[in-house]
Amino acid sequence: MRKLTIAGYEVNRIGYGCMGLSQAYEPCDETQGIDTLNAVLDMGYNHLDTAALYGFGANENLLRKAVGHRRNEYHLASKCGLFKNAEGKREINGRPEVLKQTCDDSLSRLGVEHIDLYYLHRKDPNVPIEESLGALIELKDAGKIGAIGLSEVAPDTLQRALDMTPIAALQSEYSLWSRLPEEGVMDLCRQHNIALVAYSPVARGLLGGALRDMDSLASNDLRHTMPRFQAGNFEANLERVDALGRYAASLGMSLAQASLAWLLAQAPFILPIPGTRFEARALENLQALDVELTPEQVEKIGELVSPNNIAGERYNPAIMREVDAEKWRWTT
Ligand SMILES: NC(=O)c1ccc[n+]([C@@H]2O[C@H](COP(=O)([O-])OP(=O)(O)OC[C@H]3O[C@@H](n4cnc5c(N)ncnc54)[C@H](OP(=O)(O)O)[C@@H]3O)[C@@H](O)[C@H]2O)c1
């Protein structure tokens, strides 16, 4: 139960999310990024998740520089379809020629000839999923990628994709406070042997326990744009998290470990990918693999923090509109 096979590769059921080393949260300089990436491989992580989007290429460059020489020690996942455009802005674009170019750019930044798992980061609302997938199938046939993944798609989109080609992984936000995958895609993952890769599994830090004050974060920290972290909601959500923290302590585990162990207990095909700048926290997160919860404990953890008692949506309205799975939720 501690391992999972994705398209022929056996990996630990907790992977490492690299995004925060290059963007989104508190700053991380290159030396710290290099040290942390090497430390996570040393302690046993063997699945690294990056994307063309992260740091607009900086994250993939960092991986090459930090752990390119250790390429045989990890399963490498990256993403296309959300990237920096010619004007230097973030853009969703699922047109086949754009996806193929993004892949070539990623291969070059990563310094590799092959990416093991390649996701469509966001479904482009203006491009049928079949067209975007056609490009990923070509990349797979050309040996540039090993397996195809999708991120944040609705069940009907995932089904259309499955009608066309095998999908190795579905990456979506999934944690105690974000449970949308339970409404449809999880059943498809179970039926079709798809890994459900849970992103933001410690609630972008709130379920880590260290974030107590939003004023401590830089003004450009991504969390300021997210309703759950905004004034009023943040304080209410912190109370829920503190209640879980007290319960986790009574079980002899950390808040992050209880949160990750709860995810692992939901189904054997779930693979959380927490990210942290710190070696000690990465180890704490990885050790959630050794936590054993009784069914009663799983239930109690799931009650203490849940979408039913959390204030605010996970994204602001503009970002929500970009997410295929969220559009599906509003219209069904
Ligand atoms: N497909 C998508 O659309 C998508 C979207 C977002 C993310 N992702 C992927 O998912 C990965 C993880 O998501 P995420 O980084 O958003 O969220 P996360 O892992 O839930 O949270 C990261 C934050 O939690 C803190 N943290 C992590 N472990 C901790 C611990 N044990 N104790 C205290 N604080 C802890 C980190 O702070 P410190 O660095 O200060 O420890 C960081 O600010 C990303 O790296 C990325 O690869 C994918």
The ligand as an SDF file (V2000), in Angstrom:
LIG
                    3D

 48 52  0  0  0  0  0  0  0  0999 V2000
   -2.1110   20.5460  -11.5780 N   0  0  0  0  0  0  0  0  0  0  0  0
   -2.2650   21.7150  -11.0250 C   0  0  0  0  0  0  0  0  0  0  0  0
   -3.0380   22.5550  -11.4890 O   0  0  0  0  0  0  0  0  0  0  0  0
   -1.4800   22.0600   -9.7750 C   0  0  0  0  0  0  0  0  0  0  0  0
   -1.8070   23.1980   -9.0110 C   0  0  0  0  0  0  0  0  0  0  0  0
   -1.0590   23.4560   -7.8660 C   0  0  0  0  0  0  0  0  0  0  0  0
   -0.0200   22.6120   -7.4900 C   0  0  0  0  0  0  0  0  0  0  0  0
    0.2960   21.5250   -8.2580 N   0  0  0  0  0  0  0  0  0  0  0  0
    1.3900   20.6040   -7.8890 C   0  0  0  0  0  0  0  0  0  0  0  0
    1.1740   20.1190   -6.5750 O   0  0  0  0  0  0  0  0  0  0  0  0
    2.3000   20.3600   -5.7550 C   0  0  0  0  0  0  0  0  0  0  0  0
    1.8690   20.6110   -4.3180 C   0  0  0  0  0  0  0  0  0  0  0  0
    0.9070   21.6290   -4.2480 O   0  0  0  0  0  0  0  0  0  0  0  0
    1.1140   22.9970   -3.4590 P   0  0  0  0  0  0  0  0  0  0  0  0
    2.5590   23.3080   -3.3410 O   0  0  0  0  0  0  0  0  0  0  0  0
    0.1940   23.9680   -4.0780 O   0  0  0  0  0  0  0  0  0  0  0  0
    0.4610   22.7340   -2.0510 O   0  0  0  0  0  0  0  0  0  0  0  0
    0.7960   21.9340   -0.7170 P   0  0  0  0  0  0  0  0  0  0  0  0
    1.7990   20.9030   -0.9210 O   0  0  0  0  0  0  0  0  0  0  0  0
   -0.5480   21.5940   -0.1650 O   0  0  0  0  0  0  0  0  0  0  0  0
    1.3680   23.1240    0.1790 O   0  0  0  0  0  0  0  0  0  0  0  0
    2.6010   23.7190   -0.0250 C   0  0  0  0  0  0  0  0  0  0  0  0
    2.7980   24.6930    1.1290 C   0  0  0  0  0  0  0  0  0  0  0  0
    2.7010   23.9830    2.3610 O   0  0  0  0  0  0  0  0  0  0  0  0
    3.8170   24.1900    3.1730 C   0  0  0  0  0  0  0  0  0  0  0  0
    4.1300   22.8690    3.7700 N   0  0  0  0  0  0  0  0  0  0  0  0
    4.2860   21.6790    3.1140 C   0  0  0  0  0  0  0  0  0  0  0  0
    4.5280   20.6860    3.9770 N   0  0  0  0  0  0  0  0  0  0  0  0
    4.5250   21.2590    5.2080 C   0  0  0  0  0  0  0  0  0  0  0  0
    4.7010   20.7470    6.5190 C   0  0  0  0  0  0  0  0  0  0  0  0
    4.9350   19.4500    6.7470 N   0  0  0  0  0  0  0  0  0  0  0  0
    4.6270   21.6170    7.5610 N   0  0  0  0  0  0  0  0  0  0  0  0
    4.3810   22.9200    7.3560 C   0  0  0  0  0  0  0  0  0  0  0  0
    4.1940   23.4690    6.1340 N   0  0  0  0  0  0  0  0  0  0  0  0
    4.2630   22.6380    5.0740 C   0  0  0  0  0  0  0  0  0  0  0  0
    4.9100   24.7380    2.2760 C   0  0  0  0  0  0  0  0  0  0  0  0
    5.6190   25.7420    2.9390 O   0  0  0  0  0  0  0  0  0  0  0  0
    7.2200   25.6790    3.1570 P   0  0  0  0  0  0  0  0  0  0  0  0
    7.8390   25.6470    1.8100 O   0  0  0  0  0  0  0  0  0  0  0  0
    7.4450   26.9590    3.9210 O   0  0  0  0  0  0  0  0  0  0  0  0
    7.4410   24.4480    3.9680 O   0  0  0  0  0  0  0  0  0  0  0  0
    4.1250   25.3680    1.1100 C   0  0  0  0  0  0  0  0  0  0  0  0
    3.8830   26.7420    1.3450 O   0  0  0  0  0  0  0  0  0  0  0  0
    2.9840   21.5590   -6.4360 C   0  0  0  0  0  0  0  0  0  0  0  0
    4.3380   21.6420   -6.0860 O   0  0  0  0  0  0  0  0  0  0  0  0
    2.7690   21.2480   -7.8770 C   0  0  0  0  0  0  0  0  0  0  0  0
    3.7530   20.3190   -8.3210 O   0  0  0  0  0  0  0  0  0  0  0  0
   -0.4260   21.2400   -9.3820 C   0  0  0  0  0  0  0  0  0  0  0  0
  1  2  1  0
  2  3  2  0
  2  4  1  0
  4  5  1  0
  4 48  2  0
  5  6  2  0
  6  7  1  0
  7  8  2  0
  8  9  1  0
  8 48  1  0
  9 10  1  0
  9 46  1  0
 10 11  1  0
 11 12  1  0
 11 44  1  0
 12 13  1  0
 13 14  1  0
 14 15  2  0
 14 16  1  0
 14 17  1  0
 17 18  1  0
 18 19  2  0
 18 20  1  0
 18 21  1  0
 21 22  1  0
 22 23  1  0
 23 24  1  0
 23 42  1  0
 24 25  1  0
 25 26  1  0
 25 36  1  0
 26 27  1  0
 26 35  1  0
 27 28  2  0
 28 29  1  0
 29 30  1  0
 29 35  2  0
 30 31  1  0
 30 32  2  0
 32 33  1  0
 33 34  2  0
 34 35  1  0
 36 37  1  0
 36 42  1  0
 37 38  1  0
 38 39  2  0
 38 40  1  0
 38 41  1  0
 42 43  1  0
 44 45  1  0
 44 46  1  0
 46 47  1  0
M  CHG  2   8   1  16  -1
M  END
$$$$
